[in-house]
């Protein structure tokens, strides 16, 4: 069984070695139904948590594609 997977990361996150770390994790996720979304223009992880509250379109599009 596979599960659809939506991964969001901040490429300039000061606490990780992104984009390398996130891309490596994403590449190793077994699902074929997966998307990696980069939250640009910030280096703060907390901004990533707030992003989809302000701009839900990307996540809603993913849900529409895989959860219907």
GROMACS elastic network, one bead per residue, 0.5 to 0.9 nm:
[ bonds ]
;  ai    aj funct       b0    kb
    1    31     6  0.87970   500
    2    30     6  0.74051   500
    2    31     6  0.53662   500
    2    32     6  0.77055   500
    2    33     6  0.80477   500
    3    30     6  0.87343   500
    3    31     6  0.60910   500
    3    32     6  0.85262   500
    3    33     6  0.72739   500
    3    34     6  0.84957   500
    4    31     6  0.63906   500
    4    32     6  0.75988   500
    4    34     6  0.56290   500
    4    35     6  0.85221   500
    4    62     6  0.89751   500
    4    66     6  0.66261   500
    4    67     6  0.82996   500
    5    29     6  0.82881   500
    5    31     6  0.70073   500
    5    32     6  0.86699   500
    5    33     6  0.64205   500
    5    35     6  0.64755   500
    5    36     6  0.85160   500
    5    62     6  0.89935   500
    6    33     6  0.86030   500
    6    34     6  0.57257   500
    6    35     6  0.50705   500
    6    36     6  0.61999   500
    6    37     6  0.76334   500
    6    59     6  0.77540   500
    6    62     6  0.73371   500
    6    63     6  0.89991   500
    7    22     6  0.87433   500
    7    26     6  0.75109   500
    7    34     6  0.77164   500
    7    35     6  0.61867   500
    7    37     6  0.61587   500
    7    38     6  0.85696   500
    8    22     6  0.88543   500
    8    35     6  0.83612   500
    8    36     6  0.57972   500
    8    38     6  0.58272   500
    8    39     6  0.69005   500
    8    48     6  0.76764   500
    9    12     6  0.88580   500
    9    13     6  0.80118   500
    9    18     6  0.82899   500
    9    19     6  0.83022   500
    9    22     6  0.69215   500
    9    36     6  0.76041   500
    9    37     6  0.64242   500
    9    38     6  0.51539   500
    9    39     6  0.59430   500
    9    40     6  0.87838   500
    9    45     6  0.79878   500
    9    48     6  0.70302   500
   10    13     6  0.52318   500
   10    18     6  0.75215   500
   10    19     6  0.79936   500
   10    22     6  0.89171   500
   10    37     6  0.86435   500
   10    38     6  0.57241   500
   10    40     6  0.63547   500
   10    41     6  0.85263   500
   10    42     6  0.70760   500
   10    43     6  0.66582   500
   10    44     6  0.74019   500
   10    45     6  0.63411   500
   10    47     6  0.84578   500
   10    48     6  0.64618   500
   11    14     6  0.88743   500
   11    16     6  0.86833   500
   11    17     6  0.84458   500
   11    18     6  0.50723   500
   11    20     6  0.86661   500
   11    22     6  0.81565   500
   11    38     6  0.63309   500
   11    39     6  0.69597   500
   11    40     6  0.68308   500
   11    41     6  0.89140   500
   11    42     6  0.82947   500
   11    43     6  0.74361   500
   12    15     6  0.87966   500
   12    16     6  0.82130   500
   12    17     6  0.83390   500
   12    18     6  0.63471   500
   12    19     6  0.74297   500
   12    39     6  0.89472   500
   12    40     6  0.77994   500
   12    41     6  0.81517   500
   12    42     6  0.66163   500
   12    44     6  0.76583   500
   12    45     6  0.87887   500
   13    16     6  0.58150   500
   13    17     6  0.76399   500
   13    18     6  0.65596   500
   13    19     6  0.86204   500
   13    42     6  0.76336   500
   13    44     6  0.56942   500
   13    45     6  0.58970   500
   14    17     6  0.76718   500
   14    18     6  0.83594   500
   14    43     6  0.60377   500
   14    44     6  0.69728   500
   14    45     6  0.80204   500
   15    18     6  0.85973   500
   15    44     6  0.87285   500
   15    45     6  0.81718   500
   16    19     6  0.82700   500
   16    20     6  0.87291   500
   16    21     6  0.68798   500
   16    22     6  0.84204   500
   17    20     6  0.59007   500
   17    21     6  0.54654   500
   17    22     6  0.80204   500
   18    21     6  0.50874   500
   18    22     6  0.58650   500
   18    23     6  0.76975   500
   19    22     6  0.55810   500
   19    23     6  0.60068   500
   19    24     6  0.85572   500
   19    38     6  0.89255   500
   20    23     6  0.52825   500
   20    24     6  0.61273   500
   20    25     6  0.87131   500
   21    24     6  0.52578   500
   21    25     6  0.63244   500
   21    26     6  0.86386   500
   22    25     6  0.51442   500
   22    26     6  0.60492   500
   22    27     6  0.85276   500
   22    36     6  0.86950   500
   23    27     6  0.59955   500
   23    28     6  0.86315   500
   23    36     6  0.81593   500
   24    27     6  0.51370   500
   24    28     6  0.63998   500
   24    29     6  0.89822   500
   25    28     6  0.52817   500
   25    29     6  0.65763   500
   26    29     6  0.53673   500
   26    30     6  0.88169   500
   26    34     6  0.83011   500
   26    35     6  0.83315   500
   26    36     6  0.70413   500
   27    30     6  0.80469   500
   28    31     6  0.88532   500
   29    32     6  0.82651   500
   29    34     6  0.81277   500
   30    33     6  0.89225   500
   30    34     6  0.88779   500
   31    34     6  0.61670   500
   33    66     6  0.77306   500
   35    62     6  0.80685   500
   37    58     6  0.82277   500
   39    42     6  0.74396   500
   39    47     6  0.84849   500
   39    48     6  0.63800   500
   39    51     6  0.76162   500
   40    43     6  0.82405   500
   40    48     6  0.89752   500
   42    45     6  0.80193   500
   42    47     6  0.70040   500
   42    48     6  0.83179   500
   43    46     6  0.89573   500
   43    47     6  0.81000   500
   44    47     6  0.55602   500
   44    48     6  0.72294   500
   45    48     6  0.52209   500
   45    49     6  0.69719   500
   46    49     6  0.51891   500
   46    50     6  0.66722   500
   46    51     6  0.87583   500
   47    50     6  0.51621   500
   47    51     6  0.60232   500
   48    51     6  0.50390   500
   48    52     6  0.76221   500
   49    52     6  0.69881   500
   49    53     6  0.79789   500
   50    53     6  0.54792   500
   50    54     6  0.67501   500
   50    55     6  0.87962   500
   51    54     6  0.54204   500
   51    55     6  0.59360   500
   51    56     6  0.76978   500
   52    57     6  0.77978   500
   52    58     6  0.79673   500
   52    59     6  0.72279   500
   53    56     6  0.59142   500
   55    58     6  0.74253   500
   55    59     6  0.86071   500
   56    59     6  0.56105   500
   56    60     6  0.60132   500
   56    61     6  0.85288   500
   57    60     6  0.50998   500
   57    61     6  0.59637   500
   57    62     6  0.86229   500
   58    61     6  0.51489   500
   58    62     6  0.63941   500
   58    63     6  0.88343   500
   59    62     6  0.50252   500
   59    63     6  0.62577   500
   59    64     6  0.85454   500
   60    63     6  0.50421   500
   60    64     6  0.60218   500
   60    65     6  0.85126   500
   61    64     6  0.50385   500
   61    65     6  0.61324   500
   61    66     6  0.87572   500
   62    65     6  0.50989   500
   62    66     6  0.62230   500
   62    67     6  0.79192   500
   63    66     6  0.53824   500
   63    67     6  0.50688   500
   63    68     6  0.74520   500
   64    67     6  0.57914   500
   64    68     6  0.60400   500
   65    68     6  0.67946   500
